[in-house]
Amino acid sequence: MEQPITNTTPVEAPASEAEATTLVKFSKPYKFEGQTYSEIDLSGMDSLTAEDMIAAEKHLMRTGVFSPLPEMTVEYVQFIAARASGQPVEFFKGLPPKDAIKVKNRVTSFFYGED
């Protein structure tokens, strides 16, 4: 009786669920301050506090942005992403629109995601 043929090629382990929900891959390489980035890690969102959210709201007020849902604005999300990643807000302001929306969606999904 013949033995069944099995796949002997190693299969990459899937990324952890936490990494999959906090790692944003850019649509193309992004240059900022002499370095090139292909992704940004927002895993620091797990360590944020309500104080960070208050700081983001104060930042919006200082910049003249008023919204009934501040966490849905790009400016607020960029502030939170900067805190979570350790990058300056300017890093996120320079992203192409497609990647800025990816970051926005990831942050708002984190806020509104179910546990």
N, C-alpha and C positions, 0 to 999 in steps of 0.2 A: 504494500500500500504506500502511495506517495505521501510525503509530508507536505502540508500546505506551505506555500511560500509566504514568508512574512517580511514586512518592510523593516530593513535594518538601518535605515537612515535615521539619525537622531532627529528628534522633533524638539524645537525650541519650546521651553516652558512658557506658558502665557504670562504676561505681566500681572503682577498682583492687582487686585481690584482697586486698592487705594492708589497705586501708581497710575492705573488706567484712568482714574477719575480726576487726577490732579496734574497729569503731564499733558501739556498742549504742544502738539507738533505743528510747526509752521509750514505753510504751503511752499515756501522757498527759503533758502538761507537768508538770515536777517543780520545785518551788520550794525553794531552799536559800539561806539567808543573803541574802535579798532579790533573788536572781537566779532566773530561770526557765530550766530546761534541757529540751531535747527529746531529747538524746542525750548520751553520754559517749564520749570517744575513749580507748581503752586501748592505743594504738599504742606507748606507753612500755614495754609488756611485752617488746618486742624488746631493750630495753636493760637489763632486769633481770639480776641475777646470782644465783648460789647464795647469796650473802650476804643478799640480800633474802628468799630462802626461809627461811634460818636465822632472820632477824629475825621473820618471820611465825610460825615455830614457837615462838620465845621469847615472842612476844605471846600465843599461845594458852596457853602454860604459865602466864604471869602472870595470865591471865583465868580459869584453872581449866578450860579446855577440853582434854580429852584424847581423841585419836582415833588409831586405827591408820593411818588415811589422812587426815592433816590437810589436805591440799590439796583434799579433798572437802567440807570444812566451810565454812559460809557465813562464819564469822569469819575464817578463813584467807584465803579468796577476797577478802573485803572489804579486808583488809590489803594484799594484792597489788594489787588494783584501785586502791587509794589511792596506792600507790607508782607505779603505771604511769600514772595520770592526773594526779597532782599535787593531787588533791582530798584533804581530810582523810577519815579513816575514817568520821566522823560523816555525811558526804555519803551514803555507801553504806548506813549504818544506817537512814537516814530514807526509803530507797526503798520504794515499795509492794512487796509480796511478788512479784508478777508480774515486775517489773523487776529485783528483787534476784536472782531465778532466772535471768533473761536474762544478767545480769552473771556469775553463777556459772557458767552453761553456757559462756559465751564464754571465761572464764579457764581452766576445766578443759579445754575443747577446745584451747586454746592449749598447755597443758601436755602433753596426750596426743595431739595431732594428729600426723599423719604428715607427714614432710618429703618 
